[in-house]
Amino acid sequence: MTALIPSVCIGRRGPFTPSDMAAGLLYRLTRSRSKAAAMETFFRKYFWTAHLVFILLVALIAAKTINLFLELVILPPPEEDGARSVARRPAAEPVAHLDLERIAKLTGLPLPKEPEVQEPDQAQLDPNAPAVKSGLRVKLLGTLASVIGKWSIASILDLGKQRAQTYGIGDKVLGAEILEIQRERVIVLNSNRREYISNEPEVAGHAPQPPPTGLGTGIRAISDSEYEVPRAEIDRTLSNLNEVAMQARIVPAFKDGQAQGFKIFSIRMDSFYKKIGIENGDVIKRINGNDLNSPEKALEIYSRLRDASRIDIEIERQGAALRKTYNVR
């Protein structure tokens, strides 16, 4: 009680009376009430925060309760029997391995050796070996040999089926791959051996017939750009491509790095090319509207000429475009 007196009677001299003590108590009570009123005002002002915290706690508890309920409903019950059966399954017994080296030392016997497997000998390909006559049942009808190998083509007759087809380098004839196409023969790789196919078949009973001469004798010029060609003349020409190829030189023509067709030069005076109006330096660019810009196109066009009733050839001569028309009758 004496601690309250100095706060009330500051600066007073003399002894303290009971009235002074009562005044100190009254002052203390007044301060306590003012603090309580201030605290009450504070809680009334910010009591909504306590409500908000309480609502959040209730929502969190409700969410966890719902999640737990959904887990129990959705997830299947644990398979206790299966787990127990797996747990009770005895461990697999280790497989015993024989140590052959230790057994050999104990018994004094040599270790067994694995049998050596010898692969069958296979003949090695000699790229410089000369080609031998092929025994395939085929006959070379003719070739168009180019200085660029992939542009060369060959017409080969299958003697078994009596059917002629056109081939290029990389194609296969009765399982033999074509390596080279020359003027008078075709080099193939048959059973890892270099062989050649010529116009003289190996099979007896199919003796080669000499190729007919005078190709193009039946062709008649109607005008400078139109000709009449007998059907038999087309068949003779396509069956003797080797002779046609020897009457002139044919090379691919390029412009700006792109193939434009075939250029023909060194034409003989009595050749087939002269009879159809082709001159030295002419570039054959299209046949029946098909561009001659790849070996595949050349093979495709060649296969269609035998049955064509009209042949249109587009030529470039000294920079000028010309057209030749051949009516097959």
Summary of the structure (lengths in Angstrom):
residues: 329
radius of gyration: 54.2
end to end distance: 147.1
largest distance: 164.0
contacts: 783
relative contact order: 0.08
helix: 34%
strand: 26%
